[in-house]
Amino acid sequence: MLFSSLLFLFLFLPLVLAAYLAVPRSWKNGLLLLVSILFYAWGGVSYTIVLLSSILLNHGCAVMIQRNDGTPSKRWLKAGILLNVVVLIVFKYLDFIIRNINAAGGLFGAPLAIPEAGIHLPLGISFFTFQQMSMLWDVYRSTDRQPLRLTETALYVALFPQLVAGPIVRYHDIIDQIRKRAGSMILFRSGVHRFAIGLFRKVVLANGCASVADEVMGSGISDLTTGAAWLGIVAYSLQIYFDFSGYSDMAIGMGRMFGFNILENFNFPYIARSIQEFWRRWHISLSTWFRDYVYIPLGGNRGSGRRTYLNLSIVFLLTGLWHGATWSFVFWGLFHGLFLMIERLGLGRWLQRVPYPVAGAYTLLVVMVGWVFFRLEEFPDAMEYVGRMFGAGGTGNLSALMFLNRESVATLLLAATAATMLFKKMAEAADRWESGTGAVGKWVLEVLRIVMVVAALFYCAIQLNAGSYNPFIYFRF
């Protein structure tokens, strides 16, 4: 069930909110757990069996980590991490491994025909598996020896606002809120406002850019002109940002409605002046997860330069694989890792000294070239598309103008502007004005905020009711 669907917006969410506000405090977690399981089951009962089994097994491992005469059990930590890795391999990477074994056999003159397992990918398995691995680590490291309750573990994993598309919530960041939280009208209003912003980003900006990106990048690559190829990847770059950040905004907003404070997941990544800064701003919950649970345990940058670069290579190889079981995703991860190494070798210091337009252009160029491999999963197609962006392979007959109209141009311009901090600075200016004005000014500004939220929700509902294009990229992860 998509957040950006009429069923969710006008039936599921209102009913859940009404029930949540009506039940006693002691029932609220149970209610949220129940509706979260129902929300996930909407995508398939078999998926729900995988989710619940994963929760039970990880909870058992966490309990055993604690039960070791006051000393956390490293053996059970390793067992739990291994269990989660095996789950990911079976459900996400098994067919990829089999295909490559078959291909390798053919290269060495011994053709193999191992049948693929054909296992369907459960929704959000990468997100909830990573959350549970972080839970095991946090329980192992924690000095808090409070007994672990299955209902609390299950709600931490299955909480529906972030279950299928993140952000990846850390156990130590949320467990106290699960056990005891106090909602307020201010937090609720803030949540509604944030949800409306996220919905607008998803339905209007991401979906509008997606229609252009899919039309261009779904065309014959050899038919595209250089301008059309650049239009396609610019539109896709905006689509994937607003698609995922919009969903994160909606998750954060809904969390606030239920009294939770979920940490930010995006911070204007396209204004970064280096790839290193880009990863501090893009999918923050994932990049910090890999930093804290993989990069630092491997040694981080504490060893030799060669060891640091090896650690970076491992992290970004895993980052690519986390997103998908294809060689294009592997290349995408290593591509980013390569530029991080180059920046560590001295390019990063140069980027801090040059004017921002130069550093910003470099970052956007690297990021957009990388997105080609993210979007086109067949590696030869991605290479051909990059070549087309830089004029290789002929002139083509499909120009950029053939894919544009007034509405798409307006959407792309609005999305490009929203990817900068302009609107945020305008909101901050309004807040400063509000703090220095009287009661009437504050009342006027509050009315304007309400009108904007209602208008955004109304316009998005009209778009969805009209059957507008409504894909979601991160559902497959």
N, C-alpha and C positions, 0 to 999 in steps of 0.2 A: 504494500500500500504506500504510494508516494505521498509525501507531505503536500506536494503541489497537485493534489487531486481533489475533486469536489467531495468525494466520499469522506476523505479525511477531514477536510476543512469544515464541512457543514453537518457531519454526523458523528464521526469517531471522536474528534478532539472536543467539540462542545459537550458531548455526553460524558466523556472522561473528566473534564474540568468540573462539570456540575456534580458528578458523583464524588469527586475528590474534595470539593468544598463542603459537601453535605455530610460525609462520614466523620466519625470521631477521629482524633489524632492517632489513636492506637491502631486504627484500621488503614491508615493512609498508605503505608508501605505495602501491605497486603494487596490493596486495591491496585496500586501501581504495578506490582509484580504480575497480577492476574491480567490486566489489560495489556501489559507489555508482551506477555506470552501469546495472547490473542492477536495482537498486532503482528507479531512475527509469524504466527500460524497462518495468517492471511496469505503469505507467500508460499505455503506448502507445509502440510503436516509432517512430512518426512524430514524437512529441514528443522522443524521444531524438536524432533526426537534427537537430532544431532546436537542442537543447542543445549537441550536439557541434560543429555548425557555428558557433554563437555563440562557443564556447570557442576554436575555431581562429582565427576572425576577430579576436577581442579579443586573443588572444595575439600574433598578427601585428602588430596596432597597437601593443601594449606594447613589442614588440621594436623596432619602428621609432621609437618615442618615445625609446628609449635610444640608438639608433644615429645619433648626430648630432654626431660629433666631440667627445663629452663634454658637449655642451649638449643638454638634452632638447628634443625637437621639439614645439612647440606646434601645428604644422600637423597632425601625426599624432594628437595628443590631441584636437583638434577633430573630426578625421575619425572617430576611434573613438567619441566621444560621440554624434556625429550618426548613426553606424551603429546604435548601441544605441537611440536615440530612434526611428529608422525601424523597427527590429524591433518595438518596443512599439506603434507606431502601426499597423503592418500586422496584428499578431496580436491586439491588444487593443482598438484604438480605430477601426479602419477602418469597421466597420459602424455605429458610433455617428456617425461623421462623415457617412457616406452618408445615414443616416436624417435627420440634421439638415439636410443640403443639400436633400434632397427636401422636407422640411417648410418650409424657407425659401422654396423655389421656389413652393410653394402659397400662402404668405402674400403674395407679390408678384405673384400672378396668372399665374404660369408653372409649373404643376404639373410636377414631375419624377418619374421612376420609375426612377432608377438602381438596378440590382439590387444587393443586398447580397452581400458576398463569402462569407459563411457560414463563415469560418475558425474552427476550434475553438481555444480558448485553451489553450496548453501549460501544464502544471502548473508552478506556481512561477515563471513567466516574469518577474513583477515583481521577485521576490527575486533571482534569479540575474542578471538584467540590471542591477539596481542595484549588485550586488556587483562586476560587471565594470567598470561606470563608475567605481566607487571605486578599483578596481585601476589603471585608466588614470591617474586623478588622482594616486594615491599613487606610481606609477612616475615620473610627470612631476616630482613634487615631491621625490622621494627623492634623497639624496646617495649612497645605497648603489648601486654600479654592478655588483653581482653579475649574472652572465648569467641571463637568464630561461629556465627549463626548462618545456617544454610539460606534462610530467607534473605539475609543481608547480602550474602555473596551473590545469590541469584538476582537480586534487584540491581546490584552494582553492574553485573554483566548485561542484564536484559532490559534495563531502563529504556523504553522505546524511543525517546527523542534522539539518542545517540547509538542505538543498537546496530543498525545496518549501514550507517555511513559516517560514524564518528561524530565529534572528535574522539580520539582514543583517550579515555578518562583514566587517570591514575588512581589506584586503590587508596593510597594515602591522602589524595586530594579530596575524595568524596565520601569515605566511610563514615567520618564524623557527621557529615550532613545526612547520610542515610539513617544513622542512629538518632540524631537529634537536629532538627532544623526548624526555623521559625519563618514562615512566610509573612509577607506584608503587602499592603496595597501598593506601596511604592515599587517594590520588587515585581509584583504582578504586572503593573502598568509598564514598567521597563521591559518585561518579557514580551508583552503584546506588541510594543513598539519594535523591539528587535525582531520578532517573528515576522511582522509586516515588511520590514526592510529585507529580510532574507527571502520572503516569498516574492517580492518585487524583483529582487536580483535574479531569482531562479526563473520565474515565469516570463518576465519581460526582457531582461538583459541576456541571460544565458540561452533561453529558448530562441530569442530573436537572432542571436549570433550563431546558434546551432544550425538554423535553417540555411544560412549562407555557407557556413563551414562544410556542412554535409553535402550541399549541392556542388560546391567546388571540388572538394576532396573525394567525392564519389564519382566525379567525371573521369574520363580517360586522362591519365597524367600527361601523355604525349600530346594531347589536344590543348593543354593549358598554355597560355602565354606566361611570361615571367610575372607580370602584374597580377594575373589571376591566381598564380601559385602563392604569391605573397598575401593576396586578399584572403585566400583559404586558411592559411596558417595564422594570420592575425585574428580572423574571426574565431578560429578554434582556440587560440590562446585566451581570448576573452570569454569564450563559452566555458572552458574548463575552470577558469577562475571563478566566474559568477555561479556556475553550476554547483561547485563544491563549497565555496564560501557562503553562497546563499543557503545551502542545506545546513552548514555549520551555524549560521545566524539563526535559522529556525530552531535548531537543536538547543542552542544557548537560550533563545527566547522561551521555548517551552520549558526548559529546565527552571528558569526563573519563575514561571507561572506555578510550578510545583514546589518552589522554595529552594531549588538547587542553584549553586553558582558554578557553572561549567566554564573552564578556562578558554581563552581566546584561541582560535585555530589559524587565523590569517591576519596579517598586518601589512596590507598594501605591498605585496611582493614585487609588483612590476615597477616600483620606484627604486628598487635596490640598485646599488652601484657596483655590485660584485656578485658572483655566484654564492660565495660564502654568506653574504647578507641576504641573498634571495632565500636560502634555506633557513635563515633565522626568521623569515617572514611567511614562508609558504608551508602549509600543512604542519604547523608548529607542533602539534601533538605527536605526529609521526617522526619528525626530525629529532625532537628531543627524546623520544622513546629510543631511537637507534643510538643517540649520543649516550644516554644514561645506562642502557641495558646491553649495548654491544660495543660501541667505540671505547668508552672508558674502561669496561672490564677487559678489553683486549690490550689496554695499555695507553690508549689515547695518543697524545703527542708527548708522552713522558720519556719515550725511548729515543732511539736514533731516528734520523730523518727517514731512512729506508723503512724502519718499522712503522713510523707514522703513516707513510704513504701506503703501506700494505694494509694497515687498519682502515684507512679511508677507502681503499679498493674493496675490502670486504664489506664495509657498511653500505657502499653504494651499489655493489653487486646485489646485496640482499634487498636494498631499497627498490631496485628494478624488479627483482623477482617477486617482491611483496605485491607489486601492482599487477603482475600477470605472468603466466607461464609461456612466454614467447621470447625469442632471441632479440626482438626489437625492444622489449622492456629491459632485457639485460643490457643491451647497448645503451639505452637511455640512461640507466643508472650509472654505468661506467663512464659515459660521456660527461655527466655532471661531476663524477669523481675526478676525472682527468683535469677539468678546469679548476677544481678546488686545489689539486696538487700544484698546478701551474701558478695559481694565485699565491700559494704558500712559498713558492720559489722566488717570488719577487713581484709578480704582476699585481698582487693585491695592494702592496705599498704604492705602486705607481697609480693604481686606480683611485686611491685616496687623495692623490695630489692633483690629478687632472680635473678640468671642469666637469661638473655633473653631467652635461649632455653627452660627453664622450664616454664616461663610465656607464651611464644609463643605457646608451646605445649598445655598448659591448654586451651588457648583461641581457638585454632584450634579445639581441641577436643569438646568443648562445641558448637562451631559454627557448626561443621559437624554433630554432633548428632542432633542439631536443624534442620538442612537442611533436614534430613530424613522426618520429619513431614511436612516440606514445600513441598517436592517432592511427597510423598505418602499421598494422601488426605484422604484415609481410615485409621482411627486411629489404628485399630487392625493390619493392614498391616505394618504401621510405627513401632509399638511396636515390631512386629515380626522381622522386618529388623534390628532394633537396637540390639535385642537379638542375631541375627545372627552375627552382627559385633563383639560381645564379646563372641562368641563361643557357644551360647545357641541353643538348638534344633537340635543337630546332626552335622554331618560333611559335608553333601552336596556332590554333584558330579560335580559341575561346578566351576572349578578353575579360578583364575584371568587370567592365561595365555591363557585360551580358548577365552578370549574377546580381546586379544591384538594382534597387528601386528606391523611391523616396523613403519608404518605411524602414528598409534595411540600412540605408545610409544614416538615418536619424538614430536607429538603435545602436549601430556601431559607434557613432560619435558619442552618444550618451554613455555607453559602456566604457569607452576609452577614457572619458572624463571621470567616471565613477571609479576607475582603477587608480586614479591619482587621489591625493588628499584634499582636493578642492572642496568637495561637499562636506567632508569632516571638519575642515577649517571654518566653513560657513556655519556649521552647527555649533562649533565651539564659540564663534563670535556671537551667535544668538544667545548662548548660555551666559556669556559675559555681560551681554546687554541686559539679560533678564535679572542677573544678580545686582545690577546697579539701578534698576527701575523700581517703580512702586507696584502696588497690588494690581492696578489696572493693567500695566504692562505684562506682568506675569500671567494674569488671566488671559490676555489676548494671545500670548505665546502658547499657552497650554491649549487653548481652543484651536490654534493653527496646527499644533502637533496632532491633536485628535482628528481634525479634518484630513490631514495628510495620511494618517494611518487608515482611516475609513476609506479614503479615496483609493489608496494603494490596494487594500483588500478587495474593494468593489471592482476595480479595473482588472485585477488578476482573476477574479471570479468570472468576469465577462470573457476574458481570454480563454480560460479553461472550459467554460460552457460552450464556447464556439468551436471547441475541438482543436485548439492551437497545438502546434508541435511541442511535445513535452517529454523529451528523452532525459535520462539521468545517467551520466557517465560512471559514477562511482558505485552504482548498484552491482557491478560485476566484480568488485573487489571484496 
